[in-house]
Amino acid sequence: MKRSIFTFTRSVLAAAAVGTAMMAMPALAQNTIKIGMITDKVGVAKAYAEPVAAGVSFAVKELNAKGGILGRQVELLVEDDQAKPDVSATVARKLVDAGAVFLLSVSLTPATQQAQSVTKESKTPHMTPSNSGDTLTTQVDNPNFWQTGPLGSTQIATLLSYAKNKNYKRVAIVGENSDLGQLTTRFFKAGLEKAGIEIVAEEIVPGGATTADPQMQKVRAANPDAMFMTGITTGPNLLILRSYRQLGLKTPVLANYNMSVPVYMTAAKGLIDGIVFVDAFDPAKPATMRFVEAYKKDTGVEPYNLIGYGYDGMMMVADAITRAGSTDKEKIRATMQATKSYKGVMGSADSAYGFADGKRTGFDTNGMVVRVYEGDKQGKVVHVGSK
């Protein structure tokens, strides 16, 4: 009898413990701070979105290992918009409805633009840590949206500063015809013209081309002091680099931010030595060095700029929520907008993120660097800032 009473009592206690645990599970889930991330896993932005998303995820892992934010664990909710604007708006709504107090967009620029329709209406803080389009914060009047990637105008200003120091007077522009590629070319062209630098050749290598020889022959005939590469898509850029080498050109090449993506160290092997490119990643910066070591230790992979953007973006979100002392969206919006002198792993040694009054672009306009390829590796910094 005693044994059966003991058994019964133990069973009741066990059932009660299970019931308590089950009741605690929703409470635990509700006690997390939910951050939504819209990425592209299958579309045209996948190659860029995936490393940025990896940086966000690593930041969340670090935050949770240190106790989370405001003593609560961070729960990262991830949705794939396939780089499609209509899908991006749909998943943004899904994330807001799921309780996300902040959204990060690491997808294509037009998709990020469309997602703003949801965050403006729902008054949900929303940021892209990597997109560089100058129009992202101007086409939609959304006080809940920020971007911390370097603007295209900042990129060209940095390269122009480098070119000015080199005293280049006559230059060529070689790009490709994707939407973003054409936009980048327009920014570069406007910047060069404003600086009084003569454009003696402007060539476009269309998508689907099998060679860039005709375009590069025209560049060689124009005999410029330097050649600006404005292309965004890898295929045409590889054709340009191959023709540049095969035709024996010696004109210095100044490449846009796309050339900082590590794929060129393998895809363009033997073609990139001596090419300079604009970047926002200074491997000699102490904070960057610590980030590189921590990421390598955790993943076995050496991080690069896109991963750093995601990391900085998530850490800035954490900083804003911490300063707000709350998950109230309006309080977070106010503290994010008030961000000043935030030191991240991206940018030159002296650079910092911050939002001026009435502005929602936060990358330091003098925070970019120019680096040079040494052999097939991204090498040292040869210029800092746009002054």
Protein Blocks (a to p, Z undefined) as FASTA:
>chain_A
ZZmmmmmmmmmmmmmmmmmmmmmmmmmmmmpccddddddfkbmmlmmmmmmmmmmmmmmm
mmmmnnpaghiacddddddehlpaklmmmmmmmmmmnopabdcdfbdfklmmmmmmmmmm
nopacddfkbccfklmmmpccfkbccfbdcfklmmmmmmmmmmmnopabdcddddfbfkl
mmmmmmmmmmmmmnopacfbdcdddehiabfklmmmmmmmnopabdcdfbfbfklmmmmm
mmmmmnopabdcdddfklmpmklmmmmgoilgoiacddfbdfkbmklmmmmmmmmmmnop
acdfklmmmmmmmmmmmmmmmmnopabfklmmmmmmmpghiacfedcfkbccdddehiac
fbdfklcccdddehjaccddfbecjZZ
